[in-house]
Amino acid sequence: MRDPNNRQPVRRVVICGGGTAGWMAAAGISKVLGKLLDIKLIESDEIGTVGVGEATIPTLMNFHNLLELNEQEFMAETQATFKLGIGFESWRDVKQDYIHSFGTTGTDHWTAGFQHFWHKGVERGLAGDYGDYCLELKASLESRFAHLPNQGMNYAYHLDAGRYAKYLRRFSEPKGVQRIEGKIVRYTRHADSGDVRSVVLESGQEIEGDLFIDCTGFRGMLIGEAMEEPLEDWSHWLFCDRAIAVQTESVGDAIPLTRSMAHQAGWQWRIPLQHRVGNGIVYSSRYLDDETAMKQLLGNVAGKTLITPRVIKFKPCQRRQTWKGNVVAVGLASGFLEPIESTSIHLIQRAVIRLMQTFPADGISQHDIDEFNNQCNSEIDHIRDFIILHYHVNNRTDSQFWIDAREMSIPASLQHRIDLFRETGRVFRISNELFAENSWIQVMLGQGIMPRTHHQTADLMSDQELKGFLGSIKSAVDRTVVQLPTHEAYVQRYCGRSEGKAA
């Protein structure tokens, strides 16, 4: 426990590492507190970043609103496209696909979610597919998009992660962030508290700080090595521990959907940007070797490859204390869950915003540290369960990977959600949880869980009333979708840049 009587004001912030995590931290801190702090960011041009987190979720707009970014400028600079959801291909079973889209489906009643009325409609032969009642899902299938009044279309972005970091650097430096080129080779600690006192660069330059933001990636140089905070291994639930990324030329129009294509030992992504396509394969080394995975990836891309593919090794894990002493871990340094639901950038922004809400200007408080860590742990546990759901609930029998995922024991918190939905059709969102009810419903239905019953409120509607209710929602969705421009045309008009598809 920190001594509350020996608190030193925090004036010098040192961000160790660049990339998406480092520059998002720099942007957030400088925007809010840049006039009050000395902010330094250390990064080396010699050290590459993972740079594959190129699909986002709608919460990124909260961060951009905080920064007061211009969306058109941001999208043009990062060659971004819009994203309405994720298409899961062959996850439930081979050649059985579904979409986890953003937004809501249908209209809820205060006693029961729309899924109960839809379930009643299915029983009576009056309902179509669950996705027929979701605007974002239907628009993604038609590859259409537009901004609608009153934020009527929920969306996120596909973006170039390297360009995003550079864009945020240009944003941050005028607000007082000093970038220092160099490679951190060691650190020093205070003898009394054990806190980090400084980091030392390869050149010999020593940089002291009051608060250190660890953005050193998987290594976690400060949080893991200096503060000795261990990683909690979740590989018994999440088997994938390898990824290979490659960029290819665009050969067709960009769609507003991330493609997630399941294979015998994991899955492959395809992320369309304005100027290229991001591709990658995620897999378990226990079930698939690197050479075979590489062949499988390169055999299932469209367009000429633009970079040499590289294998990225990772462990599904999390540090239970992402803030320890005077070190706050952001991004991969705090842990890593595989990218199936595009949560990596979200977790970076949440850490940055949470730090701003608890910033220790008058000195670091153990109570702030504990609250920060409790919130981080609650959020990551919910996300972990949601990701495990995709693997555990499946009907695939074509490979041992999927059979083992189906037969493994899962967290009790996830088992409760699955059992509750299967028995009653009910889903309840936990406070401050990332994924809303509709996300859980779409994935559980998509993976093959059909509730056994529905809420009795739905039984109060006659067949004629239910048919009219469901039909009016579907018609409204269809009318809106048919009026939308194509996604490709809208992007080019809204934020396109004339630099060529393969730039």
Secondary structure by P-SEA (a helix, b strand, c coil): cccccccccccbbbbccccaaaaaaaaaaaaccccccbbbbbbbccccccccccccccaaaaaaaaacccaaaaaaaabbbbbccccccccccccccccccccccccccccccaaaaaaaaaaaccccccccccaaaaaaaacbbbbbccccccccccccaaaaaaaaaaaccccbbbbbbcccccccccccccccccccccccbbbbbccccccccccccccccccbbbbbbccccccccbbbbbbbccccccccbbbbbbccccbbbbbbcccbbbbbbbbbcccccaaaaaaaaaacccccccccbbbbbbccccccccccccbbbcccccccccccccaaaaaaaaaaaaaaaacccccccaaaaaaaaaaaaaaaaaaaaaaaaacccccccccaaaaaaaaccccaaaaaaaaaaacccbbbbcccccccaaaaaaaaaaabbbbcccccccccccaaaaaaaaaaaaaaaaaaaaacccaaaaaaacccccccccc
